[in-house]
């Protein structure tokens, strides 16, 4: 499989871009567990053009992440083209356009999946971005706006015609948000259309090695993208790769291994963002590493309130001391975040 000149393994597994989740420290951990491609959080084109510090900070990428994509979103062509140029200056491997976010504050003003209601604008925006940058341009989108307008087959062909290097399809409409089960049948139709020659990446409800294998085998996609199932469970990439290679399901990490992963993640977060912000932004991750442990409420509160890094490390290590023998074989964190 290739995206532009980027060589990827067969049956590649991607980390989905997720707002407030896929920051550099989380991407680092997912990469260590085998993610083939990772993406930044999505970045507002308006924020990049205004030089907003929060948007600019999301451009920070490192060589250990490669191949890494920067994802941008917006509802107007000129700002999106300029944002793509700014993103390219950060030297990612891929520029990804977000035509899939269903959140009201994004889609309601015509960005994200809101663009699916104006396909000519979507196509023209994509064409101009492809022409403006030298990096491969990819798109992430959905099946359509609602059940009466599942137009992804038309969209895929038109986006391919203007030069995108790959297409990721989330198997829900915008109006579904994240409800119900993802429908991969249209993803399969796009992939198996003889006129399609770019890689097609399937997204939606990939939460195990067996599920990933089923989607590869049934629909023939070139890669799968994992979103919500990574939250509190970055080792899912290891699980999927092992299942694809052997057909066997790996046991869930022990409490002791989860403690080691959480500490490594915390250290990376502090390294990237400094002590105060690094600790604050780890709070959304830490307790989810240990979902399902009994009598955990007091420890969970300490995980999300402790501000001192040394003390927080001590709290994490105490989990291994207290619950180290607990069987977490069936303890899989719920999917709590949104894959965009």
NUKE-91227 format. One line per 5 residues: number of its first residue (from 1); their letters; for each residue x, y, z of N, C-alpha, C. Coordinates in steps of 0.1 Angstrom, whole numbers, plus 5000, padded with zeros to 4 digits. Layout:
// residues N
NUM	a	X:Y:Z:X:Y:Z:X:Y:Z  ...
//
This chain:
// residues 340
1	xxxxx	5008:4988:5000:5000:5000:5000:5009:5012:5000  5005:5022:4992:5012:5035:4991:5003:5047:4992  5007:5057:5000:5000:5070:4999:5010:5080:4994  5008:5084:4982:5019:5091:4975:5031:5083:4973  5042:5087:4979:5054:5079:4978:5057:5072:4992
6	xxxxx	5047:5072:5001:5049:5066:5014:5046:5051:5013  5055:5043:5016:5053:5029:5016:5048:5024:5029  5037:5017:5029:5030:5012:5041:5028:4997:5040  5028:4990:5051:5025:4975:5050:5011:4972:5045  5010:4960:5040:4996:4955:5037:4988:4954:5050
11	xxxxx	4975:4957:5049:4966:4957:5060:4972:4966:5071  4974:4979:5068:4980:4989:5077:4969:4993:5087  4973:4997:5099:4964:5001:5109:4967:5016:5113  4957:5025:5112:4959:5039:5114:4953:5043:5127  4959:5054:5133:4953:5060:5145:4944:5072:5139
16	xxxxx	4932:5073:5143:4923:5083:5138:4926:5096:5145  4925:5108:5138:4926:5121:5145:4914:5123:5155  4918:5126:5167:4907:5129:5177:4910:5141:5185  4901:5150:5185:4903:5163:5193:4905:5160:5208  4915:5166:5214:4918:5165:5228:4923:5151:5232
21	xxxxx	4926:5143:5222:4931:5129:5225:4945:5127:5218  4945:5129:5204:4957:5125:5197:4968:5136:5197  4972:5140:5209:4983:5149:5211:4996:5142:5209  5008:5149:5210:5020:5142:5207:5023:5130:5216  5020:5131:5229:5023:5120:5238:5015:5108:5236
26	xxxxx	5002:5110:5232:4994:5098:5229:4998:5092:5216  5001:5101:5206:5006:5095:5193:5019:5087:5195  5028:5092:5204:5040:5085:5208:5037:5071:5213  5027:5070:5222:5024:5057:5228:5018:5048:5218  5009:5053:5210:5002:5045:5199:5012:5040:5189
31	xxxxx	5022:5049:5186:5032:5045:5176:5041:5033:5182  5044:5034:5195:5052:5024:5201:5045:5010:5201  5031:5010:5201:5024:4998:5200:5020:4993:5186  5025:5001:5176:5024:4995:5162:5015:5003:5153  5010:5015:5156:5002:5022:5147:5011:5026:5135
36	xxxxx	5006:5023:5123:5014:5025:5111:5014:5040:5106  5002:5046:5108:5001:5061:5105:4993:5067:5117  4998:5079:5121:4991:5086:5132:4988:5100:5126  4977:5106:5132:4973:5120:5128:4972:5129:5140  4974:5142:5138:4972:5152:5148:4958:5153:5152
41	xxxxx	4955:5160:5162:4941:5165:5164:4938:5174:5152  4925:5176:5150:4922:5184:5138:4924:5199:5142  4928:5207:5132:4932:5220:5133:4924:5230:5125  4919:5240:5131:4911:5250:5124:4919:5258:5115  4914:5259:5102:4921:5268:5092:4921:5282:5097
46	xxxxx	4910:5287:5103:4910:5301:5107:4920:5303:5119  4921:5293:5127:4931:5294:5138:4945:5295:5133  4949:5287:5123:4962:5287:5118:4965:5301:5111  4955:5306:5104:4957:5319:5097:4959:5330:5107  4951:5330:5117:4952:5340:5128:4964:5338:5137
51	xxxxx	4971:5328:5135:4983:5324:5143:4979:5322:5157  4967:5316:5160:4963:5313:5173:4972:5302:5179  4977:5305:5191:4987:5296:5197:4983:5282:5198  4970:5280:5202:4965:5266:5204:4965:5259:5191  4961:5265:5180:4962:5259:5167:4976:5256:5162
56	xxxxx	4985:5266:5164:4999:5264:5160:5005:5253:5167  5002:5252:5180:5008:5242:5189:5005:5228:5183  4994:5226:5177:4990:5213:5172:4998:5209:5160  5006:5218:5154:5015:5215:5143:5028:5208:5147  5030:5207:5160:5043:5201:5165:5043:5186:5163
61	xxxxx	5052:5181:5155:5053:5167:5152:5068:5164:5153  5071:5151:5155:5084:5146:5157:5087:5134:5147  5100:5132:5145:5104:5122:5136:5099:5108:5140  5098:5105:5153:5094:5092:5158:5080:5088:5154  5072:5099:5150:5058:5096:5147:5056:5092:5132
66	xxxxx	5066:5094:5124:5064:5092:5110:5060:5078:5106  5052:5076:5095:5045:5087:5088:5033:5093:5097  5033:5107:5097:5023:5114:5104:5016:5124:5096  5002:5125:5098:4994:5134:5090:4989:5146:5099  4989:5158:5093:4983:5169:5100:4969:5171:5093
71	xxxxx	4958:5171:5102:4945:5173:5096:4940:5187:5099  4934:5193:5088:4928:5206:5089:4914:5206:5086  4906:5216:5090:4892:5217:5087:4888:5232:5085  4878:5234:5077:4873:5248:5075:4862:5247:5065  4855:5259:5063:4844:5259:5053:4846:5269:5042
76	xxxxx	4858:5275:5040:4860:5284:5029:4874:5280:5022  4874:5282:5009:4885:5276:5002:4898:5284:5005  4898:5297:5004:4911:5304:5005:4917:5302:5019  4910:5303:5030:4916:5300:5043:4921:5285:5044  4914:5276:5038:4918:5262:5038:4931:5260:5030
81	xxxxx	4932:5267:5019:4944:5266:5011:4956:5271:5018  4954:5283:5024:4965:5289:5032:4969:5280:5044  4959:5275:5051:4961:5266:5062:4969:5254:5058  4966:5248:5046:4974:5237:5041:4988:5240:5039  4991:5252:5034:5005:5257:5032:5012:5258:5045
86	xxxxx	5005:5264:5055:5011:5265:5068:5014:5251:5074  5004:5242:5073:5006:5229:5078:5018:5222:5071  5019:5224:5058:5030:5218:5051:5044:5223:5056  5044:5235:5060:5057:5240:5066:5062:5233:5078  5053:5226:5085:5056:5218:5097:5062:5204:5092
91	xxxxx	5063:5202:5080:5069:5190:5074:5062:5177:5078  5049:5176:5077:5042:5163:5079:5045:5154:5067  5041:5141:5068:5041:5133:5056:5028:5134:5048  5017:5138:5054:5004:5138:5048:4997:5151:5053  4990:5157:5044:4980:5167:5047:4966:5161:5046
96	xxxxx	4958:5161:5056:4945:5154:5056:4934:5165:5058  4924:5164:5050:4912:5173:5051:4901:5166:5058  4896:5173:5068:4885:5168:5076:4872:5172:5070  4865:5162:5063:4852:5164:5058:4843:5154:5066  4846:5150:5078:4839:5140:5085:4834:5144:5099
101	xxxxx	4839:5154:5105:4835:5157:5119:4820:5161:5119  4812:5154:5128:4797:5156:5128:4793:5166:5139  4802:5171:5147:4798:5179:5158:4791:5192:5153  4781:5196:5160:4772:5207:5156:4781:5220:5153  4790:5223:5162:4798:5235:5161:4807:5235:5149
106	xxxxx	4809:5224:5143:4818:5223:5131:4809:5221:5119  4801:5210:5119:4793:5207:5107:4782:5217:5105  4777:5223:5116:4766:5232:5115:4769:5245:5107  4782:5248:5107:4786:5260:5099:4793:5256:5086  4791:5243:5082:4795:5239:5068:4809:5233:5068
111	xxxxx	4816:5232:5079:4829:5225:5079:4827:5210:5082  4838:5203:5083:4837:5189:5086:4827:5182:5077  4818:5174:5083:4808:5166:5075:4798:5175:5069  4797:5188:5074:4788:5198:5068:4791:5200:5053  4803:5198:5049:4807:5199:5035:4801:5189:5026
116	xxxxx	4795:5178:5032:4789:5168:5023:4776:5174:5017  4771:5185:5022:4759:5191:5017:4762:5200:5005  4775:5202:5002:4779:5210:4991:4791:5204:4984  4788:5193:4977:4798:5185:4971:4807:5193:4961  4801:5202:4953:4810:5210:4944:4820:5218:4952
121	xxxxx	4816:5224:4963:4825:5232:4971:4836:5223:4977  4832:5211:4982:4841:5201:4987:4852:5197:4977  4847:5195:4965:4856:5190:4954:4866:5202:4950  4860:5214:4949:4869:5225:4945:4879:5228:4956  4875:5228:4968:4884:5231:4979:4895:5220:4979
126	xxxxx	4892:5208:4977:4902:5197:4977:4911:5199:4965  4906:5203:4953:4914:5205:4941:4925:5216:4944  4920:5227:4950:4929:5238:4952:4940:5234:4962  4936:5227:4972:4946:5223:4983:4956:5213:4976  4952:5204:4968:4961:5194:4962:4971:5202:4953
131	xxxxx	4967:5212:4946:4975:5220:4938:4985:5229:4945  4981:5233:4958:4988:5243:4965:5000:5237:4973  5000:5224:4976:5010:5217:4984:5017:5206:4977  5029:5202:4982:5036:5191:4975:5035:5178:4983  5029:5179:4995:5027:5167:5003:5014:5159:4997
136	xxxxx	5014:5146:4999:5001:5139:4996:4989:5145:5004  4978:5147:4997:4966:5152:5003:4956:5140:5004  4951:5138:5016:4941:5127:5018:4929:5134:5024  4918:5126:5024:4905:5131:5029:4899:5121:5038  4893:5126:5049:4885:5117:5058:4870:5122:5058
141	xxxxx	4861:5114:5055:4847:5118:5054:4838:5107:5059  4825:5108:5056:4814:5099:5060:4807:5094:5048  4796:5086:5051:4788:5080:5040:4780:5090:5034  4776:5101:5041:4767:5111:5036:4762:5119:5047  4753:5129:5044:4748:5137:5055:4737:5130:5063
146	xxxxx	4729:5122:5056:4718:5115:5063:4715:5102:5055  4705:5095:5059:4702:5082:5052:4696:5085:5038  4691:5097:5036:4686:5099:5022:4697:5105:5013  4709:5107:5018:4719:5113:5009:4733:5106:5011  4733:5093:5010:4745:5086:5012:4753:5086:4998
151	xxxxx	4760:5097:4996:4766:5099:4983:4781:5097:4983  4786:5088:4991:4800:5086:4992:4806:5080:4979  4798:5072:4972:4804:5066:4960:4807:5077:4949  4798:5087:4948:4801:5098:4939:4812:5107:4944  4812:5109:4957:4822:5118:4963:4836:5112:4961
156	xxxxx	4837:5099:4963:4850:5092:4962:4856:5094:4948  4848:5092:4938:4853:5093:4924:4857:5108:4921  4849:5117:4926:4852:5131:4923:4865:5136:4930  4866:5131:4943:4879:5135:4950:4891:5128:4944  4889:5116:4940:4901:5110:4933:4904:5117:4920
161	xxxxx	4895:5122:4913:4897:5129:4901:4905:5142:4903  4904:5148:4915:4911:5161:4917:4925:5158:4924  4928:5145:4926:4942:5142:4930:4944:5138:4944  4934:5134:4952:4938:5130:4965:4945:5116:4965  4953:5114:4975:4962:5102:4975:4956:5090:4982
166	xxxxx	4946:5093:4991:4939:5082:4998:4926:5088:5004  4916:5079:5007:4904:5083:5012:4900:5075:5024  4897:5081:5035:4892:5074:5047:4877:5076:5048  4870:5066:5050:4855:5066:5051:4850:5061:5064  4844:5069:5072:4837:5065:5084:4823:5060:5081
171	xxxxx	4820:5048:5085:4808:5041:5081:4795:5046:5088  4793:5059:5090:4781:5064:5095:4778:5077:5087  4766:5082:5087:4762:5095:5082:4765:5106:5093  4764:5118:5088:4766:5129:5098:4755:5128:5109  4743:5126:5104:4731:5126:5113:4732:5115:5124
176	xxxxx	4739:5104:5121:4740:5094:5130:4750:5098:5142  4758:5107:5140:4769:5110:5149:4777:5098:5152  4776:5092:5164:4783:5080:5167:4774:5069:5172  4761:5071:5169:4751:5062:5173:4750:5050:5163  4745:5039:5168:4743:5027:5160:4756:5021:5156
181	xxxxx	4754:5011:5147:4766:5003:5143:4771:5009:5129  4784:5010:5128:4789:5015:5115:4786:5006:5104  4782:5011:5092:4778:5004:5080:4790:5004:5071  4796:4992:5069:4808:4992:5060:4804:4988:5046  4791:4985:5043:4788:4980:5029:4792:4991:5019
186	xxxxx	4789:5003:5021:4792:5013:5011:4807:5016:5011  4814:5014:5022:4829:5015:5022:4834:5004:5012  4828:4992:5013:4832:4981:5004:4829:4984:4990  4818:4990:4987:4814:4993:4973:4824:5003:4967  4828:5013:4975:4838:5023:4970:4851:5015:4967
191	xxxxx	4856:5007:4977:4869:5000:4975:4868:4991:4963  4857:4985:4960:4857:4975:4950:4852:4980:4936  4850:4993:4936:4846:5000:4923:4859:4999:4914  4858:4994:4902:4870:4992:4894:4876:5006:4889  4868:5017:4891:4874:5030:4888:4882:5036:4899
196	xxxxx	4881:5030:4911:4889:5035:4922:4903:5029:4922  4913:5038:4922:4927:5032:4923:4935:5038:4934  4929:5046:4943:4936:5051:4954:4933:5042:4966  4941:5042:4977:4938:5034:4989:4925:5039:4996  4918:5029:5000:4905:5032:5008:4907:5027:5022
201	xxxxx	4906:5036:5031:4908:5032:5046:4894:5032:5052  4891:5021:5059:4878:5020:5066:4879:5024:5080  4868:5030:5085:4868:5035:5099:4854:5034:5105  4854:5030:5117:4841:5028:5124:4840:5015:5131  4840:5015:5144:4837:5003:5153:4849:4993:5152
206	xxxxx	4861:4996:5149:4872:4987:5149:4877:4987:5164  4873:4976:5171:4877:4975:5185:4884:4963:5189  4888:4955:5180:4895:4942:5183:4903:4938:5170  4912:4928:5172:4919:4922:5161:4909:4915:5152  4900:4907:5158:4890:4900:5150:4881:4909:5142
211	xxxxx	4877:4920:5147:4869:4930:5140:4877:4935:5128  4889:4939:5130:4898:4944:5120:4899:4934:5109  4902:4921:5112:4904:4911:5103:4891:4909:5094  4880:4909:5101:4867:4908:5094:4865:4919:5083  4869:4931:5087:4867:4942:5077:4876:4941:5066
216	xxxxx	4889:4937:5068:4898:4935:5057:4893:4924:5048  4889:4913:5054:4885:4901:5046:4872:4903:5038  4862:4910:5045:4849:4911:5039:4848:4922:5029  4855:4933:5031:4854:4945:5023:4866:4949:5015  4877:4942:5018:4889:4944:5009:4896:4958:5011
221	xxxxx	4893:4965:5022:4899:4978:5023:4914:4977:5024  4921:4988:5021:4936:4988:5022:4941:4989:5036  4934:4996:5044:4938:4998:5058:4925:5001:5066  4927:4999:5079:4916:5003:5089:4921:5014:5098  4912:5023:5102:4915:5034:5111:4908:5031:5124
226	xxxxx	4915:5032:5135:4910:5030:5149:4909:5043:5156  4897:5046:5162:4895:5058:5169:4892:5056:5183  4879:5056:5186:4874:5056:5200:4880:5044:5208  4882:5033:5202:4887:5021:5209:4901:5023:5215  4909:5033:5210:4922:5035:5215:4923:5042:5228
231	xxxxx	4912:5048:5232:4912:5057:5244:4913:5048:5256  4924:5050:5264:4926:5041:5275:4932:5027:5271  4934:5026:5258:4938:5012:5253:4947:5014:5241  4958:5021:5242:4967:5023:5230:4973:5010:5225  4974:5000:5234:4979:4987:5230:4970:4979:5220
236	xxxxx	4959:4985:5216:4950:4978:5207:4957:4976:5193  4967:4985:5190:4974:4983:5177:4982:4970:5178  4988:4967:5190:4995:4954:5191:4986:4943:5190  4974:4944:5196:4964:4933:5195:4960:4931:5181  4957:4941:5173:4953:4939:5160:4964:4933:5151
241	xxxxx	4976:4938:5152:4987:4933:5144:4989:4918:5147  4989:4915:5160:4991:4901:5164:4980:4892:5158  4967:4897:5159:4956:4888:5154:4957:4887:5139  4961:4897:5132:4962:4896:5117:4973:4887:5113  4984:4886:5121:4995:4877:5118:4992:4863:5122
246	xxxxx	4985:4860:5133:4984:4847:5139:4970:4842:5140  4960:4851:5139:4946:4846:5142:4943:4844:5157  4952:4848:5165:4951:4846:5180:4948:4860:5187  4940:4859:5197:4937:4871:5205:4947:4872:5217  4954:4883:5218:4963:4885:5229:4955:4888:5242
251	xxxxx	4960:4884:5253:4954:4888:5266:4956:4903:5268  4947:4908:5276:4948:4922:5279:4960:4924:5288  4967:4936:5288:4979:4938:5296:4975:4937:5311  4985:4932:5318:4983:4931:5333:4982:4945:5339  4978:4946:5351:4978:4959:5359:4992:4964:5359
256	xxxxx	5002:4956:5361:5016:4960:5362:5021:4966:5349  5017:4960:5338:5021:4966:5325:5013:4979:5322  5001:4980:5326:4993:4992:5324:5000:5003:5332  5004:5000:5344:5011:5010:5352:5024:5015:5345  5031:5007:5339:5043:5011:5332:5040:5019:5320
261	xxxxx	5029:5016:5313:5025:5023:5301:5020:5037:5306  5012:5038:5316:5007:5051:5321:5019:5060:5326  5029:5054:5332:5040:5062:5336:5048:5067:5324  5050:5059:5314:5057:5063:5302:5049:5074:5295  5036:5073:5294:5027:5083:5288:5028:5096:5296
266	xxxxx	5028:5095:5309:5029:5107:5317:5042:5114:5315  5053:5107:5315:5066:5113:5313:5067:5120:5299  5061:5114:5289:5061:5120:5275:5053:5132:5275  5041:5132:5282:5033:5144:5282:5040:5155:5289  5047:5153:5300:5054:5163:5306:5066:5168:5298
271	xxxxx	5072:5159:5291:5084:5163:5282:5079:5172:5271  5067:5170:5266:5062:5177:5255:5056:5190:5259  5048:5190:5270:5040:5202:5274:5044:5209:5287  5054:5204:5293:5058:5209:5306:5050:5203:5318  5054:5205:5330:5048:5198:5341:5033:5202:5343
276	xxxxx	5030:5214:5344:5016:5218:5347:5006:5213:5336  5008:5217:5324:4999:5213:5313:5000:5198:5310  5013:5192:5311:5014:5178:5309:5007:5169:5318  5006:5173:5331:4999:5166:5341:4984:5168:5339  4979:5181:5337:4965:5183:5335:4959:5175:5323
281	xxxxx	4967:5175:5312:4961:5169:5300:4962:5153:5301  4969:5148:5310:4970:5134:5312:4957:5129:5320  4950:5138:5327:4939:5133:5335:4928:5126:5327  4927:5130:5314:4916:5123:5306:4921:5109:5302  4933:5106:5304:4938:5093:5300:4940:5083:5312
286	xxxxx	4945:5089:5323:4951:5080:5333:4940:5070:5339  4929:5075:5343:4919:5066:5350:4914:5056:5340  4914:5059:5327:4909:5050:5317:4918:5038:5314  4931:5040:5318:4940:5028:5317:4936:5017:5327  4928:5021:5337:4925:5011:5348:4910:5009:5350
291	xxxxx	4902:5012:5339:4888:5009:5340:4885:4995:5344  4876:4993:5353:4872:4979:5357:4878:4974:5369  4888:4981:5375:4894:4977:5387:4884:4979:5399  4883:4970:5408:4873:4971:5419:4878:4981:5429  4868:4988:5435:4871:4997:5447:4882:5007:5443
296	xxxxx	4880:5013:5431:4890:5022:5425:4887:5037:5426  4875:5040:5432:4870:5054:5432:4880:5064:5439  4885:5060:5450:4894:5069:5457:4907:5071:5449  4913:5060:5444:4925:5062:5436:4922:5070:5423  4911:5068:5417:4907:5075:5405:4907:5090:5408
301	xxxxx	4901:5094:5419:4901:5108:5423:4915:5114:5425  4924:5106:5430:4938:5111:5432:4944:5112:5418  4941:5103:5409:4947:5104:5395:4943:5117:5388  4931:5121:5391:4926:5133:5383:4926:5146:5391  4932:5146:5403:4934:5158:5411:4948:5161:5415
306	xxxxx	4957:5151:5415:4971:5153:5419:4978:5161:5408  4985:5172:5413:4992:5181:5403:5007:5179:5403  5012:5174:5413:5027:5172:5414:5031:5159:5406  5040:5160:5397:5044:5148:5389:5049:5137:5397  5058:5140:5407:5064:5129:5415:5053:5122:5423
311	xxxxx	5044:5130:5429:5033:5124:5436:5023:5116:5427  5021:5121:5415:5013:5114:5406:5019:5101:5402  5032:5101:5400:5039:5088:5397:5037:5078:5408  5038:5083:5421:5036:5075:5432:5022:5069:5433  5012:5077:5429:4998:5072:5429:4997:5061:5419
316	xxxxx	5003:5063:5407:5002:5053:5396:5009:5040:5401  5021:5041:5407:5028:5029:5411:5021:5022:5422  5013:5029:5430:5005:5022:5441:4995:5013:5435  4990:5016:5423:4980:5007:5417:4986:4993:5414  4998:4992:5410:5005:4979:5408:5006:4972:5422
321	xxxxx	5009:4980:5432:5011:4973:5445:4998:4968:5451  4987:4975:5448:4974:4971:5454:4967:4961:5445  4967:4963:5432:4959:4955:5422:4967:4946:5413  4980:4945:5416:4989:4938:5407:4985:4924:5403  4978:4917:5412:4974:4903:5410:4959:4902:5404
326	xxxxx	4953:4914:5401:4939:4914:5397:4939:4909:5382  4930:4900:5379:4928:4895:5365:4921:4905:5357  4928:4912:5347:4921:4922:5339:4919:4916:5325  4918:4903:5324:4916:4897:5311:4904:4902:5303  4893:4905:5311:4881:4910:5304:4878:4924:5307
331	xxxxx	4889:4931:5312:4887:4945:5315:4892:4954:5304  4883:4958:5295:4886:4966:5283:4879:4979:5285  4886:4990:5284:4880:5004:5286:4869:5006:5276  4859:5014:5280:4849:5017:5270:4854:5027:5260  4847:5029:5249:4851:5039:5239:4844:5052:5243
336	xxxxx	4852:5062:5247:4846:5074:5253:4849:5086:5244  4858:5086:5235:4861:5098:5227:4855:5097:5214  4857:5107:5206:4851:5108:5193:4862:5107:5182  4861:5098:5173:4870:5098:5162:4864:5107:5151  4871:5116:5147:4866:5127:5138:4865:5122:5124
//
